[in-house]
Amino acid sequence: GQQTMTSVIEEKTSRIMEVLTSSLTPFQMLLGKVLGVGMAGLAQMAIWGGTVFLISTQRTHLAGIFGMTADAAQSFPIPSMAPGLLVVFLLYFALGFMLYGALYAAIGAMCNTIQETQQYAIFVTMFILVGFFAVFSLIKDPTGQLGVTMSYIPFFAPFTMPVRWSLTSVPPLELASSLTLMVVALLACVWLAARIYRTGILMYGKKPSWRELWRWIRA
């Protein structure tokens, strides 16, 4: 998400944004940035997953290449991931990244330098930190009230729900409700970010006040 924000600021600073707006709508540019960086993240995870799959299925052949015995290769521990957990993880990764990516892109459109983004980005970063550190509590008590509650909050669900799914049996209705709330929150954040983005990408000079942001959203 922060890479998306930095990319927007770089395009504003170099005035490339003015060229892009002549052939693309602001919503298309926003969506393209979020999806582009998101696909890069998925490609990175695909490399990791593909490597694990290759090692786990071809370990005997690889052992011969490196001069290891077949018994030694079979005893080497390789982490495994259940197909259901992989699907849940990818769903929450995609939804969570697009949610935060849209917010970071909107922040980038509001500011002119990386230093200016800190005033606004801290609010988004706090959600990420809370969700990340909550995982350590969920490991001890995945069925507790804290974990269940945070699984319904879209900003925290991408961190908490995959962990809970890997540690305990999550009811399908709870999973469906959490994903539905994630989709609703994503649509709301993209709508909000697009309204800020379409005005902010061509605004230079001082950073906007909260009142000016509200006017951008209402316009």
C-alpha positions as CSV (number, residue, x, y, z in Angstrom):
1,G,0.0,0.0,0.0
2,Q,2.8,2.4,0.8
3,Q,4.4,1.6,-2.6
4,T,1.1,2.7,-4.2
5,M,1.2,6.0,-2.2
6,T,4.8,6.6,-3.2
7,S,4.1,6.0,-6.8
8,V,1.3,8.5,-6.8
9,I,3.5,11.2,-5.3
10,E,6.3,10.5,-7.8
11,E,3.9,10.9,-10.7
12,K,2.6,14.2,-9.2
13,T,6.1,15.5,-8.7
14,S,7.2,14.7,-12.2
15,R,3.9,16.0,-13.7
16,I,3.4,12.7,-15.4
17,M,0.0,12.7,-13.8
18,E,-1.1,15.5,-16.1
19,V,-0.3,13.3,-19.1
20,L,-2.1,10.3,-17.7
21,T,-5.3,12.2,-17.0
22,S,-5.6,13.0,-20.7
23,S,-6.3,9.4,-21.6
24,L,-7.5,7.8,-18.3
25,T,-10.1,8.5,-15.8
26,P,-9.0,9.0,-12.2
27,F,-10.9,5.8,-11.2
28,Q,-9.0,3.8,-13.8
29,M,-5.7,5.2,-12.6
30,L,-6.5,4.4,-9.0
31,L,-7.7,0.9,-9.8
32,G,-4.7,0.2,-12.0
33,K,-2.2,1.2,-9.3
34,V,-3.9,-0.9,-6.7
35,L,-4.2,-3.9,-8.9
36,G,-0.7,-3.5,-10.3
37,V,1.1,-3.5,-7.0
38,G,-1.3,-6.2,-5.7
39,M,-0.4,-8.5,-8.6
40,A,3.3,-8.0,-7.8
41,G,2.6,-9.1,-4.2
42,L,0.7,-12.2,-5.5
43,A,3.6,-13.0,-7.9
44,Q,6.0,-12.9,-5.0
45,M,3.9,-15.3,-2.9
46,A,3.4,-17.5,-6.0
47,I,7.2,-17.8,-6.2
48,W,7.4,-18.8,-2.5
49,G,4.5,-21.3,-2.9
50,G,5.8,-22.7,-6.1
51,T,9.2,-23.3,-4.5
52,V,7.7,-25.1,-1.5
53,F,5.5,-27.2,-3.9
54,L,8.6,-28.1,-6.0
55,I,10.7,-29.1,-3.0
56,S,7.9,-31.1,-1.4
57,T,7.0,-33.1,-4.6
58,Q,10.5,-33.5,-6.0
59,R,12.5,-33.8,-2.9
60,T,14.0,-37.2,-3.8
61,H,15.2,-36.0,-7.2
62,L,16.6,-32.8,-5.7
63,A,18.3,-34.8,-3.0
64,G,20.2,-36.8,-5.6
65,I,21.3,-33.5,-7.3
66,F,22.8,-32.2,-4.0
67,G,24.3,-35.5,-3.0
68,M,21.8,-36.3,-0.2
69,T,20.3,-39.7,0.5
70,A,16.6,-40.3,-0.1
71,D,16.0,-41.0,3.6
72,A,17.6,-37.7,4.6
73,A,15.4,-35.9,2.1
74,Q,12.2,-37.5,3.4
75,S,13.0,-36.6,7.0
76,F,13.6,-32.9,6.2
77,P,10.6,-31.0,7.5
78,I,8.7,-28.9,4.9
79,P,5.8,-26.7,6.0
80,S,2.4,-27.6,4.4
81,M,-0.7,-25.6,4.0
82,A,-4.2,-27.0,3.6
83,P,-6.0,-26.0,0.4
84,G,-8.9,-24.4,2.5
85,L,-6.4,-22.3,4.4
86,L,-4.7,-21.2,1.2
87,V,-8.0,-20.1,-0.3
88,V,-8.9,-18.1,2.8
89,F,-5.5,-16.5,3.0
90,L,-5.6,-15.4,-0.7
91,L,-9.1,-14.0,-0.3
92,Y,-8.2,-11.9,2.7
93,F,-4.9,-10.9,1.1
94,A,-6.6,-9.6,-2.0
95,L,-9.4,-7.8,-0.2
96,G,-7.2,-6.4,2.5
97,F,-4.6,-5.2,0.0
98,M,-7.1,-3.4,-2.2
99,L,-8.7,-1.8,0.9
100,Y,-5.5,-0.4,2.3
101,G,-4.0,0.2,-1.2
102,A,-7.0,2.5,-2.1
103,L,-6.6,4.4,1.1
104,Y,-2.8,4.9,0.6
105,A,-3.4,6.0,-3.0
106,A,-5.9,8.6,-1.8
107,I,-3.3,9.8,0.8
108,G,-0.7,10.1,-2.0
109,A,-3.1,12.2,-4.1
110,M,-3.6,14.5,-1.2
111,C,0.1,15.3,-0.6
112,N,3.0,16.5,-2.6
113,T,6.0,14.9,-0.7
114,I,6.6,11.8,1.3
115,Q,7.0,13.9,4.4
116,E,3.5,15.3,4.1
117,T,2.0,11.9,3.9
118,Q,3.0,11.0,7.5
119,Q,0.2,13.3,8.9
120,Y,-2.5,11.2,7.2
121,A,-0.8,7.8,6.8
122,I,-0.5,7.4,10.5
123,F,-4.2,6.7,10.8
124,V,-4.0,3.9,8.2
125,T,-0.8,2.5,9.7
126,M,-2.4,2.3,13.2
127,F,-5.0,-0.1,11.8
128,I,-2.3,-2.3,10.4
129,L,-0.3,-2.3,13.6
130,V,-3.3,-3.1,15.7
131,G,-4.3,-6.0,13.4
132,F,-0.7,-7.3,13.3
133,F,-0.1,-7.3,17.1
134,A,-3.6,-8.8,17.7
135,V,-2.4,-11.9,16.0
136,F,-0.2,-12.8,19.0
137,S,-3.2,-12.8,21.3
138,L,-5.2,-14.9,18.9
139,I,-2.5,-17.6,18.8
140,K,-3.2,-18.1,22.5
141,D,-7.0,-17.9,22.3
142,P,-8.3,-18.2,18.7
143,T,-11.9,-18.7,19.9
144,G,-12.0,-15.8,22.3
145,Q,-14.2,-12.8,22.1
146,L,-11.4,-10.5,20.9
147,G,-10.7,-12.7,17.9
148,V,-14.3,-13.1,16.9
149,T,-15.0,-9.4,17.2
150,M,-11.9,-8.4,15.2
151,S,-12.8,-10.9,12.5
152,Y,-15.9,-8.8,11.7
153,I,-14.0,-5.5,11.5
154,P,-12.8,-5.1,7.9
155,F,-9.6,-3.3,8.8
156,F,-8.5,-6.1,11.1
157,A,-10.1,-9.2,9.5
158,P,-7.2,-9.7,6.9
159,F,-4.9,-10.3,9.8
160,T,-7.1,-12.2,12.3
161,M,-9.3,-14.5,10.2
162,P,-6.6,-16.5,8.4
163,V,-4.9,-17.1,11.8
164,R,-8.1,-18.2,13.4
165,W,-8.9,-20.4,10.4
166,S,-5.5,-22.1,10.7
167,L,-5.9,-22.7,14.5
168,T,-9.5,-23.6,15.1
169,S,-12.8,-24.5,13.3
170,V,-14.5,-21.3,12.1
171,P,-18.2,-21.6,11.3
172,P,-18.9,-21.1,7.6
173,L,-21.5,-18.5,8.4
174,E,-19.0,-16.5,10.4
175,L,-16.5,-16.7,7.5
176,A,-19.2,-15.6,5.0
177,S,-20.2,-12.7,7.2
178,S,-16.6,-11.5,7.6
179,L,-16.0,-11.6,3.8
180,T,-19.3,-9.8,3.1
181,L,-18.3,-7.0,5.5
182,M,-14.9,-6.9,3.8
183,V,-16.4,-6.4,0.4
184,V,-18.8,-3.7,1.6
185,A,-16.0,-1.8,3.3
186,L,-13.8,-2.2,0.2
187,L,-16.4,-0.7,-2.0
188,A,-17.0,2.2,0.4
189,C,-13.2,2.9,0.7
190,V,-12.7,2.7,-3.0
191,W,-15.6,5.1,-3.6
192,L,-14.2,7.5,-0.9
193,A,-10.6,7.2,-2.2
194,A,-11.7,7.8,-5.8
195,R,-13.5,11.1,-5.0
196,I,-10.3,12.3,-3.2
197,Y,-8.1,10.9,-5.9
198,R,-9.8,12.6,-8.8
199,T,-9.3,16.1,-7.2
200,G,-6.1,15.6,-5.4
201,I,-3.9,14.3,-8.3
202,L,-3.9,17.7,-9.9
203,M,-3.6,19.8,-6.7
204,Y,-0.2,21.2,-6.0
205,G,1.2,23.4,-3.2
206,K,-0.1,23.2,0.4
207,K,-1.6,20.0,1.7
208,P,-5.4,20.2,2.1
209,S,-7.2,20.7,5.4
210,W,-9.8,18.3,6.7
211,R,-12.5,20.8,5.6
212,E,-11.1,20.9,2.1
213,L,-11.1,17.1,2.0
214,W,-14.7,17.1,2.9
215,R,-15.5,19.4,0.0
216,W,-13.6,17.1,-2.4
217,I,-15.7,14.2,-1.3
218,R,-19.0,16.1,-1.6
219,A,-18.1,17.6,-5.0
